[in-house]
Amino acid sequence: MTAVLRTFPSRKPDLRHLLRSEADRFECNRDRLRYTKFRKQGLFVGSGVIEAGCKTVIGSRLKQSGMFWTERGADVTWA
């Protein structure tokens, strides 16, 4: 896969640079991209489970009885 990216014919220097950069990224993250193995182990490979968990935890925290939040107070990025 990375060999194809590195040798892809293009006259555009920006595209060649982008393809080589992406090939480097794939090579550096090779161990993280073993989706077939992870699925065989019963692991989730998408972000949906994590996103749903965050939504549930944060949503329940913000919606507790008696809670009143300003938008700024609920936004954790300002801290």
N, C-alpha and C positions, 0 to 999 in steps of 0.2 A: 504494500500500500504506500509506504513512504517513498519507495523507489519511484513509483509512478508520479507522485507529487513532485519529486525532485527533478525528474526528467521530462516533465510535461512541456511540450514545445510552446513557447510564447515569445513574441517580440516585445511585449510590454514588460519593462524592468520592474514596475510595481507589482504586477501579477506574479512574476518569477519570485520576487522577494516574499510575497504573501504565501505562496505555495511552499517555499522552503521553510518559512517560519512555522507553518502549520505542520509540516513533516517533522520538524524538531519537537513541536508540542506533542504530537502523537507518540514519538519515540520516548520522550521523557515520561509520559504517562501510560506507557504500555501495561504496567502491572495493574493499573486502575481500570483498564478497558477490557477485562476478561469477563464480559457479560455472560457468555455461555456457561462458564464455570460457576459464576455466581448464581445464575438461575438454577443450575443443577443442585446447588447447595440450599435452594429455597430462599435465597436472599432477594430483596427487591433491588432493582437497578434504576428505577425512575425516582423522581422527586415527589410524586403524588402522596405517598404515605407520610413523608416528613411534612409536606405542606399541610396536609389534613390534620396532623398532630399539632402543629404550631397553631393552626386556626382554632382548634378545639381548646387547647391550653390557654392561649391568649384571650380567646373569646370568652371563656368561662371566667377568667380573671377579671376582665373588664365588665362583665355583666353580673357580678355578684350582687346580692341584695344590698341596697343602701349605697351602692357605689355611684359616684357622680364624677365624670371625667371631662376635662377640657380636651380638645384635640391635642394641644401641646403636652398635656400631662399623660396622655395615652401613647404618645409617640416616643418610642425609646431611642430614637436617633439623636435627639437633642442633648441627651445626657453626656 
